Amino acid sequence: MRVSREGIEEIKRRNDLCEVVIEYGIELKRKGLNYYGLCPFHEEKTPSFVVNRERGLFHCFGCGAGGDVIGFLVRLHGITFREALDRLAFRAGVNLETLMEPSRARLVAIAGRTS
């Protein structure tokens, strides 16, 4: 089974991107609405890694990397989307089983029993 879209959004809501980035040792400094730091994906001396906390998105103007908190872990660790989702669910104390999308076959079976 797979995690529902609502479940994915819930996990993203419960994992603040700035906090996750900082937990990986990346120092961020606030400038206006955004946070800036050195990109963890390439060598640089001038911060080009930008995090928008409100939108939950990051972008590096040096290497072009960008995405959300799930994409950050995928790129940082070279893991799959599902592995990143598992890590973030654990971090947030969320049981992924409660966010699963029921399979179509199971829905058809349940619907057949009620007819």
C-alpha positions, 0 to 999 in steps of 0.5 A, a space after each residue: 500500500 502507499 501513503 495517501 497524498 493527505 498523509 504525505 502533506 501531513 508528514 511535510 507539515 509536521 517536519 519544518 524544513 528549517 529545523 530538518 536542515 539545521 539538524 544536519 549541521 547546516 547553519 542558516 541565517 535569516 534575511 527577510 522571509 528566507 534563510 540562507 546557508 552554504 549548500 550541502 550538495 556542493 562546495 561553496 564559500 558564499 551562501 547560495 542555499 535558500 530555505 523558505 520556511 513558510 512554503 517549506 521549500 529550498 533552492 540552491 542558486 549555485 547547483 540548482 537543487 531544490 524541493 521540499 523536506 522530502 526531496 532534501 533528504 532524498 538528495 542529501 542521503 541518496 535514498 528513495 522517496 519512501 525511505 525519506 518519508 519513513 524517516 520524517 514520519 519517525 521524526 514527527 512521531 507519525 505512524 505511517 500505517 494510519 496514513 496509508 491509502 487503501 488498495 483498490 482491491 480492498 475497497 472493491 471487496 468492502 463495497 461488495 460486502 455492503 451491497 
